[in-house]
Structure formats: structure tokens, C-alpha cells
Amino acid sequence: MNPRIALLGCLLFAGHLHAQNKVETLAPYQKDNNIPTFNILLTDSSFFTPAQLPKSDYTVIIYFSPDCGHCQIMAKELVKNIDSLRNAFFVMVAYKSLEDIKGFAGYYGLDKIPNLRLGRDQNYFVPAFYRVESTPFVAVYNSNLKLIKVYDPPHRPVMEIPELIELLHKY
């Protein structure tokens, strides 16, 4: 066999293998702007899904960690400014233990906010869907449950509550 043809064949075969092993670079939320189909274990041990979301101008999903300093600051600010955020429904999700999440909710008073559900993502669906790299990660959806904004800490500064208030009164 001609060595040039053999080399060309090897190169074409290698290129074909490379094309098949191409890693998807977009996170699922970047390909589908609908709210994800999460299943969250709430602090009262019931489950919460998107089908249970109340009608609201906005839905805000926050992926957090109870031991994250930025998440703790955001929780304080969220509680302090909740009157300016009544047009939104919040779903706060963590992977830590339910006891840690309950403690976090109680300490910051999140368990007293009627337009907020807080729980554990046992299946690690939310961070996989958004490809969360650090917390707090925030995704904001409109009344049709279509994504309008993402706050992703590694790629931009942490979302500040005044910035969220401005966004929720802008659209």
C-alpha cells in the first residue's frame, strides 16, 4: 500500500474519532431557556417541582451552600429587602444535608418568607443543568418561565440584591 494513502487514511480516521468525541461546551440552560424540571426535597420533607410554582411575575432559582460567605450575605439582604421582591417567587436549592439547609433557613429567617421555597437537590440536577462552578448561582425567569438572566459568580461578580430588585422592576 502506498505510504501516503495510508497516512491520509490514518489522519481522516483520527479526525473522525475527534469529531465523535467532541465535548458539549454549552450548559443545558444555554440550549433551553425553559425552567428546568427540578425535584427539590423541602425542609418539611415534602417535594417541590416546577408544576407547583405559583403564578408570579418572576421565578428566581438560587443554588447556594449554607457555608458560603457570599450566600450568607445574600440571604441577609434577601430577607431585608423582601418587600421589594414580592413580585418574584424564590426557589433556593443546595446539595448539603437537609439539617444544614434547615439551620441556614432558620438562622436567616428564610423559612418565614411566603414567596420562597428552600430545599435539597438530592439528585444534583440543578448544578448539573446550570453547570454551577461556585455559589451563589442565580437564574431569573419571567412569568412564562423563560430564562431572562443568569448571575454566574466565576464569570461575573456575585449578584447583589439591589441589582436583582432593579431587574425585577425593569421588565
JOWO-V457129 format. One record per residue. N is the residue number from 0. OMEGA is omega in whole degrees, -180 to 180 (999 if undefined). Layout:
n->{N;N}
omega->{OMEGA;OMEGA}
This chain:
n->{0;1;2;3;4;5;6;7;8;9;10;11;12;13;14;15;16;17;18;19;20;21;22;23;24;25;26;27;28;29;30;31;32;33;34;35;36;37;38;39;40;41;42;43;44;45;46;47;48;49;50;51;52;53;54;55;56;57;58;59;60;61;62;63;64;65;66;67;68;69;70;71;72;73;74;75;76;77;78;79;80;81;82;83;84;85;86;87;88;89;90;91;92;93;94;95;96;97;98;99;100;101;102;103;104;105;106;107;108;109;110;111;112;113;114;115;116;117;118;119;120;121;122;123;124;125;126;127;128;129;130;131;132;133;134;135;136;137;138;139;140;141;142;143;144;145;146;147;148;149;150;151;152;153;154;155;156;157;158;159;160;161;162;163;164;165;166;167;168;169;170}
omega->{180;-178;-180;179;178;178;179;178;179;180;178;179;179;178;178;178;179;-180;180;-178;-179;-179;178;-177;-180;173;-180;-179;179;179;-178;-175;175;178;-177;-179;-179;175;-171;173;-177;-177;176;179;172;180;-178;-179;178;179;-179;180;176;176;-178;177;-177;170;-177;176;179;174;-173;172;-178;-179;179;-180;179;179;179;177;-180;179;178;-179;179;180;-178;-175;-173;179;178;-176;-178;-180;-180;173;-175;173;179;-172;176;177;-179;-179;179;177;178;-180;177;179;178;-179;-180;-178;-177;179;179;-180;179;-176;-176;-179;-180;171;-174;-179;-174;175;-175;-176;179;-178;-174;180;177;-179;-178;-174;-178;177;177;-176;-2;175;-176;175;-177;-180;178;-177;176;180;175;-178;176;-178;174;173;-173;-172;-178;-174;177;179;178;179;176;-178;176;177;178;178;180;179;-175;177;-178;-174;999}
